[in-house]
Amino acid sequence: MSYDLENRLVVGVSSRALFDLSCENQIFEAEGVDAYCRYQVEHEDEILHPGPGFPLIRALLNLNNLPGMEGCVEVIIMSRNSPDTSLRVFNAIRHYGLNITRAVLASGASLAPYLEAFRTDLFLSAYEDDVQSAIDSNIAAGIICSDGIHTYDCEHQIKQIRIAFDGDAVLFSDESEQIFKEKGLQAFEENERKNADNPLKAGPFARFLKILSELQKGFSADEAPIRTALVTSRCAPAHERVIRTLRAWNVRIDEAFFLGGVQKKDVLKAFGAHIFFDDQLIHTDTASEVVPAARVPYKNKEIDSS
């Protein structure tokens, strides 16, 4: 009987997102693929340190241990590494007791075709081209920041996963954001006021939020193993359309912060985000100083078939 991925939360994660491969990546960039492969094989028995996506991935896998949620999450290694250089990654997976048994090892080729083949709901990678391809295929994906916080406690077990999202161009489409960029704040606020009763179009992370909301439904707000937050630069009067959109989608957001230009970093630290998704580098760079963060690229409009 085949293994069905259809009714699971499928998360694809690259080896650089899961483990700290900053030194190895420097070798790749400075000396090329042959030197990188040789280094990985020579250091196969040296356990890699956790990377920026490690705490989140381990916590997501732990959801499978909760009553009624057995098998709800599937994590798949999706890497441009070759099969020959992958043993070090799998040695680290075994060392940390991560229940990850499936992998895509593409030997430098694009991962885009395999994201859809594996019914991927979320993809985390440090490689921008693969993330862009995922976004263009309507798959939630983020370029994980690897230059921010560098210490990850392997012993600490996350009891409640906290995921924070930006609004425009992440949960929602970028249509309103483009009005702000092209015509300014006044035009943006006027557009949102006029369209307060018209739900925003779905962005790249809308479906992922809906999946999380479904997982939350079996728990009260106090007992849910996942807690979500909207952390947006919007403020009144542009808040109303957001609230009405989430209501129309019938999804649950546990906390919302309408910051109106206030820096997101301190709010994310106070919320205790285990990952934050935003479309702007200025926000992910500062956020990554205190919490894991991932940048969501804009969808390539040239191939947008929606």
C-alpha positions, 0 to 999 in steps of 0.5 A, a space after each residue: 500500500 502506498 504512503 499517502 501525503 494528501 492529508 498531511 502537512 508536508 514540509 520541505 526543508 533544505 539541508 542549509 535551513 535545517 543545519 548550520 552549513 555556513 562553513 561548508 557553503 563558504 567552501 562551495 562559493 570559494 572553491 567550487 562543487 568538487 571541493 565542497 563534496 570532498 569536504 562533506 565526505 571527509 567530515 561525514 562523521 562530524 555532526 552538524 550543528 542545528 541551523 535556523 530552521 531546526 527548532 521549528 522542524 523538530 517542533 512540527 515533527 513532535 506534533 505527531 506525538 500528540 493524541 489525535 495528531 499522529 502522522 499529521 506532519 511529514 518533513 522531507 529533506 529537499 536538497 541540491 546535494 548529491 546522494 553521495 554527499 548526503 550521508 552527513 546530513 542523515 547522520 545529523 538527523 539520526 543524531 538528533 532523533 528527528 523522524 525524517 526518512 524521506 528526501 529529494 537529493 537533486 545533485 544541483 538540479 532545480 527542486 521546483 518539479 519535486 515540490 508539487 510532486 510531494 504535495 509540499 505545503 511549506 518549503 524552507 531553503 537558503 537558496 533563493 531560486 528554489 524558493 522563487 520557483 515554489 512561490 511561482 507554483 503557489 507553494 508557501 516558501 521562504 528564504 531562511 535567514 542564516 546570518 542572524 541568531 546562531 545559537 539553537 538549544 538542542 535540548 529545549 523542547 518547544 511546547 507551543 509552536 509560534 508562527 508569525 506572518 506579515 500581511 500584504 504579499 505574505 498572507 494576502 496578495 500584494 495588490 494593496 502593497 503595490 498601491 502604497 508603493 506607487 501612490 503613497 500612504 494616503 492612496 493606500 488607506 483610501 483604497 482599504 477604506 473603500 474596500 473594507 467589506 471586500 476580502 483581500 485576495 489570498 497570498 502565498 501563505 494563505 493556504 498554509 495558514 488555513 492548514 494550521 487553523 484546521 490543526 488548531 480546531 481540535 484544541 482550545 486557544 489555551 491548549 493549542 500546540 500552535 499559536 499564530 500571529 499577524 505582525 503587519 505595518 498596517 494600522 487603522 483604518 487599514 486594519 478593518 479589511 484584514 480582520 474581515 478577510 480573515 473572518 471570510 476565510 474562517 481562519 484563526 489568528 491568535 494575535 494581531 499587531 497593527 504596528 503602523 511603522 513601529 519596528 517589528 523586531 521587538 514585538 516578534 521577540 515578545 511573541 516568541 516567534 519560532 519563525 517569522 515570514 515577511 516579504 521585505 528584507 528590512 524586516 527579516 534582517 532585523 527580525 533574524 537578530 532575535 527570532 528565526 525569519 524567512 523572506 517571501 519573494 514576490 510572485 513572478 507575474 510573467 508566469 502568473 496563471 491565476 
